[in-house]
């Protein structure tokens, strides 16, 4: 990537614009949303369970037959300002088919919530799952995961006591450059947030964290994933770096299918 300080605003915007970088992303999103609607329609028993007072403070839970099976918790992406949990239900189907429980938390989007508030909501959601998951057949160890903004939230929140390990997919782990792009129009990051909510600036959580990215992704996302893994590896912390060959920011999600590369890595994480 060019010298960030010498790049124009248009170049900086393009550096983080995944939708423009992947020309067929609308079709890929539509296919995922349709598959997710079908999955939710087939599993209606534990949907939209409130964990907090706001409209998006809800869980979709998909308990396994065995209450003690691991639980794959997936946080949706959209740069903290787009999408909803119901549009990503198909992505937990691979883990569910392998006998895991699965769950998706919703969260308030920017600008209606700051990133500080969004992070707090994920913690609230995990608190609720710890207190109430057993009532819905989910008592096993939690692997926290997410894609894009959800990848960031995974790295930021997987230190929660209810979480045993993490799988962060295509995340942003340093927020500083984001402030210089169109994304900050809604996020309005403060200096304090840049420090406290950039996983690369924080002490490393001593739990297993697998970090995945597509080799055809935009350079900042690739670099952030490599840097976070390097920081963790320097402290001898567990968790693989998973470069998914040829995958872009959207097609990497195919690796979450039951026989996909990321599901295979998920099942070997030490819990």
CORURTA-V567853 format. One line per field, one symbol per residue. phi: phi as a letter, one per 20 degrees, with the letter a starting at -180 (. if undefined). psi: psi as a letter, one per 40 degrees, with the letter a starting at -180 (. if undefined). burial: # if it has 16 or more other C-alpha atoms within 10 Angstrom, else .. A space follows every 10 residues. Layout:
phi->???
psi->???
burial->???
//
This chain:
phi->.ffgfdefgf ffgffdefff fdfefgffff ffffffffff fecefcdlef dbeegeecdd dcfffegefg deeddfdplm cbmbfffcff fefffffene fbbceebfef efcffgffgf ffffffgfff ecggfdnccf fddebrcmgf ffffffdffg ffdeaccddl eddcegfgfe cgffgeflfe gffgfeddgf edgffecfce ccbefdefgf ffffffffff ffffdlefpe eceefmeefd fgfffefgde fffffgfdff d
psi->iihddeiidd dddddegddd dgdedddddd dddddddddd degedfifhh eaeidegiih igiidhdeii hhhhhiaffe eiiiddeedd eedddddeei iiihiiihii eeiidddddd dddddddddd deddeefhei ihhhiihbdd ddddddeeei dehdiihhhf ihehedddde iddedddfhi dddddeehde eiihhfihhi hiiheeiidd dddddddddd ddddefiihi hghhhehadd ededeeidei ddddddeehh .
burial->.......... .#######.. ##..#..... .##.###.## ......##.# #....##### ####..#### #######.## #..####### ######..## ########## ..###..##. ###.###### ..#...#### ########## #########. .######### #####.#### ####.##.#. ...#..#### ...##.#### ########.# ######.##. .#....#### ####..#### ########.# ######..#. .
//
